């Protein structure tokens, strides 16, 4: 399911078209750049001495589209694996995501993601699972310490969405969290704290 360099092998039961396979291979090349070579990392804002909870990584904005393709591809693969077992990950969003992934329409549509980094999970690779973000259907996956939340609903984010506030930044922002409790227990409260600390 994950690129081979992550010490994971592709699932041999997937039956996908050549176009998708080519894109999966391109995604694998991108993962080397963003996760291993850190080619898109612009700068890291470390937490204050008395604050070990919050910091951020700023990645070049141009990495966002490639990251979206990788995450959508990962979700599509997991959906197909689960479908073979009688389970469902993406529901009615599968057709839209697969169409956009195959036809290179992701950059033309309104896809939203939120990313956080937890150093305690730097060895973890977890397949996408269902979750909810700001009242919308989404998926969560953990990849080498990075937690990615991809909104799969086509419904728009709320006008006061904290994710929309982040997307207005010049860079792709990834939070760094060194806290033990469940960071996503109250996503909105956490983001309000993050925004207040940035001002």
C-alpha positions in Angstrom: 0.0 0.0 0.0 2.9 2.4 0.8 6.0 2.9 -1.3 8.6 0.2 -1.0 11.2 2.6 0.5 9.0 2.9 3.6 9.5 -0.8 4.2 6.0 -1.6 3.0 4.9 -3.5 -0.1 2.1 -2.9 -2.5 -1.0 -5.0 -2.0 -1.0 -7.6 -4.7 -4.8 -8.0 -4.8 -5.5 -4.5 -6.2 -6.9 -4.5 -9.7 -6.3 -1.0 -11.1 -5.9 0.5 -14.6 -2.6 1.4 -16.1 -3.3 5.2 -15.7 -3.7 4.8 -12.0 -0.7 2.6 -11.7 1.4 5.2 -13.4 0.2 7.9 -11.0 0.8 5.6 -8.0 4.4 5.3 -9.2 4.7 9.1 -9.5 3.3 9.4 -6.0 6.0 7.1 -4.7 8.7 9.3 -6.1 7.1 12.3 -4.5 7.1 10.6 -1.1 10.8 10.4 -1.2 11.0 14.1 -1.8 8.7 15.2 1.0 9.2 12.6 3.7 12.9 11.5 3.2 14.7 14.2 1.4 12.6 17.0 2.9 12.9 18.8 -0.4 9.9 21.1 0.2 10.6 22.1 3.8 11.0 25.8 4.0 11.5 26.4 7.7 10.6 25.0 11.1 9.2 27.1 13.9 10.2 25.5 17.2 8.0 25.7 20.3 9.0 28.3 22.9 11.2 27.0 25.8 8.2 26.9 28.2 5.8 25.6 25.6 6.6 22.0 24.4 3.2 21.6 22.8 3.1 23.7 19.6 5.4 24.4 16.7 5.1 24.3 13.0 6.7 23.3 9.8 6.3 25.4 6.7 6.5 23.5 3.4 6.6 25.1 0.0 3.0 25.6 -1.3 3.8 23.8 -4.5 4.0 20.5 -2.6 0.4 20.7 -1.7 -1.0 19.4 -5.1 1.4 16.5 -5.1 0.6 15.7 -1.5 -3.1 15.7 -2.3 -2.5 13.2 -5.2 -0.6 11.0 -2.8 -3.3 11.1 -0.1 -6.1 10.6 -2.5 -4.3 7.7 -4.1 -3.7 6.1 -0.7 -7.4 6.4 0.2 -8.4 4.9 -3.1 -6.1 1.9 -2.6 -7.4 1.4 1.0 -11.0 1.7 -0.3 -10.4 -1.1 -2.9 -8.7 -3.3 -0.3 -11.6 -2.9 2.2 -14.2 -3.3 -0.6 -12.7 -6.8 -1.3 -13.4 -7.6 2.4 -17.0 -6.2 2.3 -16.1 -2.9 4.0 -16.3 0.7 2.8 -14.0 3.6 3.4 -15.1 6.4 1.0 -18.7 5.7 0.5 -20.3 7.8 -2.2 -17.1 9.9 -2.5 -15.2 7.0 -4.2 -16.4 7.6 -7.7 -15.6 11.4 -7.5 -12.2 10.8 -6.0 -11.2 8.1 -8.5 -12.4 10.2 -11.4 -10.4 13.2 -10.3 -7.3 11.1 -9.5 -7.3 9.4 -12.8 -8.2 12.5 -14.9 -5.8 14.9 -13.1 -8.6 17.1 -11.9 -7.6 17.3 -8.2 -5.8 20.6 -8.7 -9.0 22.0 -10.3 -11.3 21.0 -7.4 -11.7 22.1 -3.9 -9.9 19.5 -1.8 -8.9 20.3 1.8 -6.3 18.7 4.0 -4.9 19.3 7.5 -1.5 18.0 8.6 0.1 17.6 12.0 3.4 16.0 13.1 3.9 13.9 16.2 7.5 12.8 16.8 6.2 9.9 18.9 4.9 8.2 15.7 7.9 8.6 13.4 8.0 4.9 12.7 4.2 4.5 12.1 2.5 3.7 8.8 -1.3 3.4 9.2 -3.8 3.1 6.4 -6.6 5.7 6.1 -9.5 5.4 8.4 -12.8 7.3 8.6 -13.1 10.4 10.8 -14.9 13.7 11.0 -13.4 17.2 10.7 -15.5 20.3 11.2 -18.7 18.3 10.7 -17.6 16.8 7.4 -16.6 13.3 6.4 -12.8 12.8 6.3 -10.1 10.2 6.5 -7.1 10.1 8.8 -3.8 8.4 8.1 -0.4 8.4 10.0 2.7 8.3 7.9 6.1 8.5 9.5 4.8 10.7 12.3 2.7 12.9 10.0 -1.1 12.8 10.6 -3.0 13.7 7.5 -6.7 14.5 7.5 -8.3 14.6 4.0 -11.9 15.9 3.7 -13.8 13.6 1.4 -17.1 15.4 1.4 -17.9 17.6 -1.5 -19.8 19.9 0.8 -18.0 23.2 1.5 -16.2 23.9 4.7 -18.0 26.3 7.1 -17.3 30.0 6.3 -15.3 30.4 9.6 -13.4 27.2 9.0 -10.0 27.0 10.7 -8.7 24.9 7.8 -9.6 27.6 5.4 -7.7 30.1 7.5 -4.6 27.9 7.3 -5.0 27.4 3.5 -4.8 31.2 3.1 -1.2 31.1 4.3 1.7 31.3 1.8 3.0 27.9 2.8 1.7 24.5 3.5 1.6 24.5 7.3 2.2 21.4 9.3 1.8 21.5 13.1 4.2 19.9 15.4 2.7 18.4 18.5 4.5 16.9 21.5 1.6 16.3 23.8 0.4 13.0 25.2 -3.4 13.4 25.2 -5.4 12.8 22.1 -4.6 15.9 20.0 -7.7 15.6 17.9 -10.2 15.1 20.8 -11.3 18.7 20.3 -10.0 19.8 16.9 -11.6 23.3 17.0 -10.3 24.2 20.4 -6.8 23.1 19.4 -6.9 25.2 16.2 -8.2 28.2 18.1 -5.2 27.9 20.4 -2.9 27.6 17.4 -4.3 30.6 15.7 -4.0 32.7 18.8 -0.4 31.7 19.2 0.4 32.8 15.6 -0.9 36.3 16.1 
